[in-house]
Amino acid sequence: MKAKQGQTKASKGALSKTQEVLYGRDFKQADKIFKRSRKS
């Protein structure tokens, strides 16, 4: 049980990390598009 809990915790941490990276990329791209659309 304890080992399983540790595994889920580790996988959840990795998942949140990849999500952070993905959201960060999406945000940067959205920011670029937003700034571009505001210029024109």
C-alpha positions as CSV (number, residue, x, y, z in Angstrom):
1,M,0.0,0.0,0.0
2,K,2.7,2.4,1.0
3,A,4.7,1.6,-2.2
4,K,1.7,2.2,-4.3
5,Q,1.0,5.5,-2.7
6,G,4.6,6.6,-3.4
7,Q,4.2,5.6,-7.0
8,T,1.0,7.6,-7.5
9,K,2.6,10.5,-5.8
10,A,5.6,10.3,-8.1
11,S,3.5,9.9,-11.2
12,K,1.3,12.8,-10.1
13,G,4.3,15.0,-9.6
14,A,5.6,14.1,-13.0
15,L,2.2,14.7,-14.6
16,S,1.9,18.2,-13.0
17,K,5.4,19.0,-14.1
18,T,4.6,18.1,-17.8
19,Q,1.3,20.0,-17.5
20,E,3.1,23.0,-16.2
21,V,5.5,22.9,-19.2
22,L,2.6,22.4,-21.6
23,Y,0.6,25.2,-20.1
24,G,3.6,27.5,-20.0
25,R,4.2,26.9,-23.8
26,D,0.5,27.4,-24.6
27,F,0.5,30.6,-22.5
28,K,3.5,32.0,-24.3
29,Q,2.0,31.2,-27.7
30,A,-1.3,32.7,-26.7
31,D,0.5,35.7,-25.4
32,K,2.4,36.1,-28.7
33,I,-0.9,35.8,-30.7
34,F,-2.6,38.2,-28.4
35,K,0.1,40.8,-28.7
36,R,0.1,40.3,-32.5
37,S,-3.7,40.7,-32.8
38,R,-3.6,43.8,-30.6
39,K,-1.0,45.4,-32.9
40,S,-3.0,45.0,-36.1
